[in-house]
Amino acid sequence: MVSKRYPTSIEVARLAGVSQSAVSRTFTPGASVSARTREKVLAAAETLGFQPSLIPKIMLTDRSGLVALVVGGLENAFYARVVQSLAACLREAGNQIVLVPVDSDYTLDAVAARLAQYRVDAIVSALAVLSQDAAETLSASRIPVVSFNTPVTAARVGSVGSDNALGGRQAARLLHARDVRHPAFVAGPAISPASTERLTGFREALREAGRPEPRVGGSAYTYEGGAEAATQLCAEGPVDGIFCANDLCALGTIDALRRAGRRVPEDVRVIGYDDIPAAGWGGYDLTSFDQDVPALVEATLAMLARMSATDAAAGERVLIPPRLTERGSTRA
């Protein structure tokens, strides 16, 4: 295999008939260089296919203009929306994106040490930080980090997320208004903060309304996980209202209910979370919570700016109220 060799500034200088320092000044914004020299250097660079390396800039300024975007579970359309929106806004701000895909779709802890080795100006993660040790590892790298739906913060490690407990309470109130007497919850992974917070809010509001404790099933943010959990819940006892930890679970839940001969919403009301495009499809018509991606992205960029301006900025947590969109899966 032949390795690719990039043209160097020395070759550009030789072809243009100028010094190497003239080539460097040409590609340095604001540096002094004559129009004639600039013209010769740019022509030579185009001929050779030369692009200046970021490495000297990083060494001199300790700034790369690169932002690591850590994602997992891209089969969930919600994450795809977040990535697209964040990438567009960061590019507009003059940054370049380094996409870091990981196996997990809910925790950053496993890759915290590896991320600290990247020469990036900031890290934005769709995965949560679960342990204080992982937060301190990231903090020690002195790189501003913002992760979604994270209960743990540290210096230079902050969190932006949906107000999951509020969403859970609103889901309970809606099912109470629809006279649901046998509620259930289809959960995500047991260590997912978002799923845990949604269940906590759901339980609290059901208790306040005088409804029974919800039965809980499931352990994955997937279509298959939702279908399996719904099948199990219905086999264990009566169920007439199900709140699902995300929309993929809810879609699987609806299809499993239908295969079991249960009608949605006549027999069982179903609520999801994320409001992915499929939630609005006619075959599902799923009531769901919109996490307000534009607001999440805006809060993320503002937090990064604050942490970049103050080297040891304390971590903070910003919660965005979700927006409930009721559709046919819960309508009377």
C-alpha positions as CSV (number, residue, x, y, z in Angstrom):
1,M,0.0,0.0,0.0
2,V,1.4,3.4,-1.1
3,S,1.2,6.0,1.7
4,K,-0.2,9.4,0.7
5,R,2.3,12.3,1.0
6,Y,1.0,15.8,1.2
7,P,2.8,18.7,-0.6
8,T,4.8,20.8,1.8
9,S,5.2,24.6,2.2
10,I,8.9,24.1,1.1
11,E,7.7,22.8,-2.3
12,V,5.2,25.6,-2.6
13,A,7.9,28.2,-1.9
14,R,10.3,26.5,-4.4
15,L,7.6,26.6,-7.2
16,A,6.5,30.1,-6.4
17,G,10.1,31.4,-6.2
18,V,9.6,32.8,-2.7
19,S,10.8,32.1,0.8
20,Q,9.1,29.6,3.1
21,S,8.2,32.4,5.5
22,A,6.4,34.1,2.7
23,V,4.2,31.0,2.2
24,S,3.5,31.0,5.9
25,R,2.5,34.7,5.9
26,T,0.2,34.1,2.9
27,F,-1.8,31.6,4.8
28,T,-1.8,33.5,8.1
29,P,-4.8,35.9,8.4
30,G,-3.7,39.4,9.0
31,A,0.0,38.8,8.2
32,S,1.9,41.2,6.0
33,V,2.6,40.0,2.5
34,S,2.6,41.8,-0.9
35,A,-0.2,41.2,-3.4
36,R,2.3,39.9,-6.0
37,T,3.8,37.4,-3.5
38,R,0.4,36.3,-2.4
39,E,-0.7,35.7,-6.0
40,K,2.4,33.6,-6.7
41,V,2.0,31.5,-3.6
42,L,-1.7,30.8,-4.1
43,A,-1.0,29.8,-7.7
44,A,1.7,27.4,-6.7
45,A,-0.4,26.0,-3.9
46,E,-3.3,25.3,-6.3
47,T,-0.9,23.6,-8.7
48,L,0.4,21.3,-6.0
49,G,-2.9,20.8,-4.2
50,F,-1.4,22.3,-1.0
51,Q,-3.5,23.0,2.1
52,P,-1.8,24.5,5.2
53,S,-1.7,22.1,8.2
54,L,-3.5,22.9,11.4
55,I,-0.7,21.5,13.5
56,P,1.5,24.7,13.6
57,K,-1.5,26.7,14.6
58,I,-2.4,24.3,17.4
59,M,1.2,24.4,18.7
60,L,1.3,28.2,18.7
61,T,-2.2,29.1,19.9
62,D,-3.3,25.9,21.7
63,R,-6.5,26.2,19.7
64,S,-7.5,23.9,16.9
65,G,-11.0,25.0,15.9
66,L,-12.0,21.4,16.3
67,V,-15.0,20.3,18.4
68,A,-15.4,16.6,19.1
69,L,-19.0,15.4,18.8
70,V,-19.6,12.1,20.6
71,V,-22.6,10.1,19.6
72,G,-23.9,6.5,19.9
73,G,-27.2,4.8,19.0
74,L,-27.6,6.6,15.7
75,E,-30.4,4.3,14.8
76,N,-32.5,6.6,17.0
77,A,-33.6,9.5,14.7
78,F,-33.5,11.9,17.7
79,Y,-29.7,11.6,17.9
80,A,-29.5,12.2,14.1
81,R,-31.4,15.5,14.6
82,V,-29.1,16.6,17.4
83,V,-26.0,15.8,15.4
84,Q,-27.3,17.7,12.3
85,S,-28.3,20.8,14.2
86,L,-25.1,20.9,16.4
87,A,-22.9,20.4,13.4
88,A,-24.6,23.2,11.4
89,C,-24.3,25.7,14.3
90,L,-20.7,24.9,15.1
91,R,-19.7,25.3,11.5
92,E,-21.4,28.7,11.4
93,A,-19.3,29.6,14.4
94,G,-16.1,28.7,12.5
95,N,-15.5,25.3,14.0
96,Q,-14.9,22.0,12.4
97,I,-16.5,18.8,13.7
98,V,-14.7,15.6,14.7
99,L,-17.4,12.9,14.9
100,V,-16.5,10.3,17.5
101,P,-18.9,7.3,17.3
102,V,-19.0,5.0,20.3
103,D,-20.7,1.7,21.0
104,S,-22.8,2.9,24.0
105,D,-25.8,5.1,23.4
106,Y,-26.3,6.4,26.9
107,T,-23.0,6.7,28.9
108,L,-19.7,8.6,28.2
109,D,-17.8,7.1,31.1
110,A,-16.2,4.3,29.1
111,V,-14.5,6.7,26.7
112,A,-13.7,9.6,29.0
113,A,-10.0,8.8,29.2
114,R,-9.7,8.4,25.4
115,L,-11.5,11.7,24.7
116,A,-9.0,13.6,27.0
117,Q,-6.3,12.7,24.5
118,Y,-7.9,14.6,21.6
119,R,-6.5,18.0,20.6
120,V,-9.9,19.6,20.4
121,D,-11.2,22.9,21.7
122,A,-14.4,21.4,23.2
123,I,-16.4,18.1,23.5
124,V,-20.1,17.9,23.0
125,S,-21.6,14.5,23.9
126,A,-25.1,13.1,23.3
127,L,-24.1,10.5,25.9
128,A,-24.4,11.1,29.6
129,V,-21.6,11.2,32.2
130,L,-22.7,8.9,35.1
131,S,-19.8,8.9,37.6
132,Q,-17.9,11.6,39.4
133,D,-14.6,9.9,38.5
134,A,-15.4,10.1,34.8
135,A,-16.4,13.8,35.2
136,E,-13.1,14.5,37.0
137,T,-11.1,12.7,34.3
138,L,-12.7,14.9,31.6
139,S,-12.3,18.0,33.8
140,A,-8.5,17.3,34.2
141,S,-8.1,17.5,30.4
142,R,-9.0,21.2,30.7
143,I,-11.3,20.8,27.7
144,P,-14.8,22.2,28.0
145,V,-17.3,19.4,27.9
146,V,-21.1,19.5,27.6
147,S,-23.1,16.3,27.7
148,F,-26.8,15.7,27.4
149,N,-29.0,14.4,30.2
150,T,-26.2,14.1,32.7
151,P,-26.7,14.2,36.5
152,V,-23.0,14.7,37.2
153,T,-21.0,17.9,36.6
154,A,-17.5,19.2,37.4
155,A,-15.2,22.1,36.5
156,R,-15.5,22.5,32.7
157,V,-18.0,19.6,32.6
158,G,-21.6,20.7,32.2
159,S,-24.9,19.3,31.2
160,V,-27.8,20.3,29.0
161,G,-30.9,18.2,28.8
162,S,-34.6,17.7,28.7
163,D,-36.5,18.1,32.0
164,N,-37.2,14.4,32.1
165,A,-39.0,14.4,35.4
166,L,-41.3,17.1,34.2
167,G,-42.1,15.1,31.1
168,G,-42.9,12.1,33.3
169,R,-45.3,14.1,35.4
170,Q,-47.0,15.4,32.3
171,A,-47.4,11.9,30.9
172,A,-49.0,10.8,34.2
173,R,-51.4,13.7,34.2
174,L,-52.5,13.0,30.7
175,L,-53.1,9.3,31.4
176,H,-55.0,10.3,34.5
177,A,-57.2,12.6,32.4
178,R,-57.9,9.7,30.1
179,D,-59.0,7.7,33.1
180,V,-56.2,5.2,32.9
181,R,-56.4,2.8,35.9
182,H,-53.6,0.4,35.2
183,P,-50.5,2.4,34.2
184,A,-47.2,0.9,33.1
185,F,-43.7,2.2,32.1
186,V,-41.5,0.8,29.4
187,A,-38.0,1.7,30.6
188,G,-34.7,2.2,28.8
189,P,-31.4,0.8,30.2
190,A,-31.3,0.7,34.0
191,I,-28.3,3.0,34.2
192,S,-29.7,5.6,31.8
193,P,-30.4,8.9,33.8
194,A,-33.0,10.0,31.3
195,S,-35.1,6.9,31.7
196,T,-34.8,6.9,35.5
197,E,-35.8,10.6,35.7
198,R,-38.8,10.1,33.4
199,L,-40.0,7.1,35.6
200,T,-39.5,9.1,38.8
201,G,-41.7,12.0,37.5
202,F,-44.3,9.5,36.2
203,R,-44.5,7.8,39.6
204,E,-44.7,11.0,41.6
205,A,-47.6,12.4,39.5
206,L,-49.5,9.1,39.5
207,R,-49.2,9.0,43.3
208,E,-50.4,12.6,43.6
209,A,-53.4,11.7,41.4
210,G,-54.3,8.7,43.5
211,R,-53.4,6.2,40.8
212,P,-51.6,2.9,41.5
213,E,-47.9,2.5,41.2
214,P,-47.0,1.8,37.5
215,R,-45.7,-1.7,36.6
216,V,-42.3,-1.4,34.9
217,G,-40.7,-3.5,32.2
218,G,-38.0,-3.2,29.6
219,S,-34.3,-2.4,29.6
220,A,-33.4,-1.0,26.1
221,Y,-34.0,2.1,24.0
222,T,-35.0,-0.1,21.0
223,Y,-38.1,-1.1,19.0
224,E,-37.4,-4.7,20.0
225,G,-37.0,-3.8,23.6
226,G,-40.4,-2.0,23.6
227,A,-42.2,-4.9,21.9
228,E,-40.8,-7.4,24.4
229,A,-41.6,-5.3,27.4
230,A,-45.2,-4.6,26.3
231,T,-45.8,-8.3,25.6
232,Q,-44.5,-9.1,29.1
233,L,-46.5,-6.4,30.9
234,C,-49.7,-7.4,29.2
235,A,-49.1,-11.1,30.1
236,E,-48.6,-10.2,33.8
237,G,-51.8,-8.3,34.3
238,P,-54.2,-5.6,33.1
239,V,-52.7,-2.5,31.4
240,D,-54.6,0.4,29.9
241,G,-51.9,3.1,29.7
242,I,-48.2,2.9,28.9
243,F,-45.6,5.6,29.1
244,C,-42.4,4.6,27.1
245,A,-38.9,5.9,27.8
246,N,-38.5,6.9,24.1
247,D,-40.3,6.7,20.8
248,L,-38.5,3.6,19.5
249,C,-39.8,1.7,22.6
250,A,-43.3,3.2,22.0
251,L,-43.4,2.1,18.3
252,G,-42.4,-1.5,19.4
253,T,-45.0,-1.3,22.1
254,I,-47.8,-0.3,19.8
255,D,-47.1,-3.1,17.3
256,A,-46.8,-5.7,20.1
257,L,-50.2,-4.6,21.5
258,R,-51.8,-4.8,18.1
259,R,-50.4,-8.3,17.6
260,A,-52.0,-9.3,20.9
261,G,-55.4,-8.0,19.7
262,R,-55.3,-4.8,21.8
263,R,-56.4,-1.5,20.2
264,V,-54.6,1.8,20.6
265,P,-56.0,4.0,22.0
266,E,-59.3,2.3,22.7
267,D,-57.8,-0.4,24.9
268,V,-54.4,1.0,25.8
269,R,-53.1,4.6,25.6
270,V,-49.4,4.9,24.6
271,I,-47.0,7.8,25.1
272,G,-43.4,8.1,23.8
273,Y,-40.5,10.5,24.2
274,D,-38.4,12.3,21.6
275,D,-41.0,13.1,19.0
276,I,-39.0,11.5,16.1
277,P,-40.6,11.7,12.6
278,A,-42.1,8.2,12.8
279,A,-44.2,9.4,15.8
280,G,-46.3,11.4,13.4
281,W,-46.7,8.6,10.9
282,G,-50.4,7.6,10.3
283,G,-49.8,4.0,11.3
284,Y,-48.6,5.1,14.8
285,D,-50.0,8.6,15.4
286,L,-48.0,8.6,18.7
287,T,-48.3,11.1,21.5
288,S,-44.8,12.2,22.4
289,F,-42.6,14.7,24.0
290,D,-40.4,17.0,21.8
291,Q,-37.1,17.7,23.6
292,D,-36.8,21.0,21.7
293,V,-33.5,20.4,19.8
294,P,-33.0,24.0,18.8
295,A,-33.2,25.1,22.5
296,L,-30.8,22.2,23.5
297,V,-28.3,23.3,20.9
298,E,-28.6,27.0,21.8
299,A,-28.0,26.2,25.5
300,T,-25.1,23.9,24.6
301,L,-23.3,26.6,22.6
302,A,-23.9,29.2,25.3
303,M,-22.5,26.9,28.0
304,L,-19.4,26.1,25.9
305,A,-18.8,29.9,25.4
306,R,-19.0,30.5,29.2
307,M,-16.6,27.6,30.0
308,S,-14.2,28.8,27.3
309,A,-14.2,32.3,28.7
310,T,-13.5,31.2,32.3
311,D,-10.8,28.4,32.5
312,A,-12.1,26.8,35.7
313,A,-15.8,27.5,35.2
314,A,-17.9,25.4,37.5
315,G,-20.1,22.8,35.8
316,E,-23.7,23.6,35.5
317,R,-26.9,21.8,34.5
318,V,-29.5,23.4,32.3
319,L,-32.9,21.7,31.8
320,I,-35.1,22.4,28.8
321,P,-38.9,21.9,29.3
322,P,-40.2,19.3,26.9
323,R,-43.2,20.0,24.7
324,L,-46.1,17.5,24.8
325,T,-47.6,16.8,21.4
326,E,-50.8,14.8,21.8
327,R,-51.8,12.5,18.9
328,G,-54.2,9.7,18.3
329,S,-52.5,7.2,20.6
330,T,-54.0,8.9,23.7
331,R,-57.0,10.8,22.4
332,A,-60.3,10.2,24.0
